[in-house]
Amino acid sequence: MIRLALGTLRRHRGSYLGTFFAAFLAVALLAGAGLLLFSVLAAKPPADRFGATTAMVSGDRQVTLQTVKKKKDKAKTKTKTERLTGAGTLPVDLVGRIAGLPGVGQAVPDAAFPVTLTGSAGRAVRGAQDAPVIGHGWASATLTPYRLRAGMAPGRGEVVLDADLAARAEVGVGGAVTVTTKTGVRPMRVAGVAAPAGRNGLPAQGALFVSDAEVGVLSGLAGPTGIGVFAASGADRAALLAAVRAEAGDAPVLTGVDRIRADLPGALPDYIGPISIFGFVIGITGFAAVFVLTGTVALGVRQRLRELALLRTAGATPTQLRRLLGLESVLLALVAAVPALPLGVLVAHLVAARFRTLGAVPRQFTVQVNVLVLLCAVLAGVLVTFVAARLAGRRAVRIAPTQALAETATAPSGGVLLRLLLAFFPAAGAVAVLTFVPLGGDLGMGMSFVSCALLLCAVAALGPIVVRLLVVPVSRLAGLAGMTGRLAGAITRVESRRVTGVAVPLVLMFALNATMLLNGALLVELSGAEQQDRNAAATAQVTGAAGIPLGTVERLVALPGVSGAAATLPTRAIVDTGGKPEDYPAQGLLLRGGEPALDLDVRAGELAGDGTFAASRPLAEARGWRVGAEVPIWLADGTPVRLRLSAIYQRSRGFGDLVLPARLVAEHDPRGLAAAVALRYDGDVAERIRADWPELRLTPTVDAPAAGDADNQQGAWELMVVISLGFTAIAVINTFAIATAARRREYAGLRLAGATAGQVRGLATREAAITVAVGLLLGCAVTSIVVGAFSTAQDGTFRLIIDPWTYAGMLGGVAALGLFAGALPARFVIRRRSLPAVADAG
């Protein structure tokens, strides 16, 4: 059987080229997407700032909730955690207590806090690979250790920079820099330059050291964020760690590679967002690959009906033919995988580079080539190709032996009930997702893709049935264009299965990508509209490149002529969602003046300030909160507070789901800076701001930036659409080429019957137009269902065409590609050298 399969592949290389190309692309994209997801899951911090320590005692870095469920006589405990975006602090006296333990040579406190560093050129400076700048007390330099290369330890009003940061800031010993923290903006002198042994700095962060006496003043921290423990010479390590853990109580004691977890969360590359991005990428890629490969293999098997009939005539059984098709598919996929894997590695590196440029992944992110991931991609490609061949062969191998003598071999018909059953389950799943899943929440975009994929599966299962129903009216319309159109219509009605094989990839291409583009455009549109409505009452917004300390905000809003002000401090907060801590974007809000400068569209209660908070309407409804409810909330550094819900607001897009007192946020968020201050004023307020705070920027409200702290991943989203469009476009061209190449005999018959080459090309073009029209009709139907439901979930408005230009562009682009893909292969097949002809006319 293997020799027969190999012989068949050798003799019919052209027939298998389309399937080979589909398998090649599928394996390459699966390998690339798999490597990206693996790399982000396996990513680790690039350097350990606590490399010289024996152990690190850490403040809180996560919120942990435990729930106990009793069932009969058994109790089941569930523990859920959520990472903090800030760093909890430790008691000040814990350093001395640990230093006095037996076996401890030294205990060094570390207070890590984010700073914005402005160099001599007046621009903000970041560390290597766009890493943040983190401030520390000079004593904690020994934790790495950092050593002075020039200058001396910092005194009051002085800093020591790591060598890399000093070079980027273009300052040396004696130079001047400006340091901005949540406690204020300070000019400082560079007292020295330091670096770890053999390096200019750490890849994960730029380090700035201040005198230990000024740490509290600059950072606003009430205690250290970590304590480095050094073992005394000859100390028993196990006994030392046991003593430290006993003294530290609930505070984690970290050793080995875990020590890095004691660092400030903002100082470490964050891979939580990229995990969801690359998970979505592999989801789209995997679905498109399976969908396209299955359709291509099925179409290829259909083109071999005559050959299968001949084998049946020679005595082959259906079981033997199924085994032959399956073995051929496995061999073909394995051969295609050989060149596909290097391409997959290249794709992973190219996509990662683009995502780094867009800021969707940390600059430190690198692709890790893993043999197991590549093997899994090959296995997936082989498995899909094999299953597709077996499914396609299930009906094809039942062809009667006598059909080998017929001019056209046709697969047995029937199977309508089975197709209806196969379509029912994905269609029901899509309806359930669109009906019961809250598409307006965080899972909305992902669930819209899931529902679209399920509907596409239903369309594929019902392909011959729905295509046959649509081909009839479309072909009748095509017949109005003349005799060639009527002939094309008749052919497509008879060969509806062939039309199905070509139209379904078009459905995939349009529906999948149009849905993602339109839903993404809707979210951008709604966020922009809410941002404009929120700020409509303000005259202007004040922003700063580094953020604005709360003390500066207080002076700004107290200027004569300011009648209303609203300052927003972006942060994150955690709430208990049924025993699971959930992280939400939030804003610290400071309101001043009698006239509102920020309109959140409060639907219940009112914004009340200290001791209270406000929640977005979707979050309040999801949690069942009512105005007046006391709700436990964990702030960015893990500090638990209990606040009263005073207001429920509507305009939360691009803003946040929680509104907290500004001073509370400033105290407990590592940055604690206002992102923007909305002002209502008259008189010379603008001139005074420009004169007194030249580093700040005054922006008219219509041009104001969004207040939310969510990363803008629109570019990353569009890149995913580009990847999907590229793959599906190639699949469409490949499918048309397979279908056209298989019609060489048919076209030869037309030429022998007297048709000119131009007439045959016109026939092929009209057939392609009918196929494209059917595919677009089905694609529009799927898109309308998903986009309409998604739109309704966002704001209650049912929309089919969110962005007319995007919709028209997708329709025109897919139609043009389909016509091109249908016409171009036909021109090659109908060449005079390829087909016999009886006339040269036309």
Secondary structure, DSSP 8 states (H G I E B T S, - for coil): -HHHHHHHHHHTHHHHHHHHHHHHHHHHHHHHHHHHHHHHHH---S--TTTT-SEEEE---EEEEEEEEEETTEEEEEEEEEE-SS-----TTHHHHHHTSTTEEEEEEE--EEEEEE-TTSSEE--GGG--EEEEEGGGGGGTTEEEEEE----TTEEEEEHHHHHHHT--TT-EEEEEETTEEEEEEEEEEEEETTSSSBTTBEEEEE-GGGHHHHH--SS-SEEEEEE-TT--HHHHHHHHHHHHTTS-EE-GGGGGGGS-GGGS---HHHHHHHHHHHHHHHHHHHHHHHHHHHHHHHTTHHHHHHHHHTT--HHHHHHHHHHHHHHHHHHHHHHHHHHHHHHHHHHHHHHHHHTSS-TT------HHHHHHHHHHHHHHHHHHHHHHHHHHTT--GGGGGSSS-------HHHHHHHHHHHHHHHHHHHHHS-TTSTTHHHHHHHHHHHHHHHHHHTHHHHHHHHHHHHHHHHHTT-HHHHHHHHHHHHTHHHHHHHHHHHHHHHHHHHHHHHHHHHHHHHHHHHHHHHHTT-SEEEEETT-B-HHHHHHHHTSTTEEEEEEEEEEEEEEESSSSEEEEEEEEEEEEESS-S----EEEE----TTEEEEEHHHHHHHT--TT-EEEEE-TTS-EEEEEEEEEES--TTT-SEEEEHHHHHHHSSS--BSEEEEEE-SSHHHHHHHH-TTEEEEEGGG------S---HHHHHHHHHHHHHHHHHHHHHHHHHHHHTTHHHHHHHHHTT--HHHHHHHHHHHHHHHHHHHHHHHHHHHHHHHHHHHHHHHS---S-S-HHHHHHHHHHHHHHHHHHHHHHHHHHT-TTTS--S----
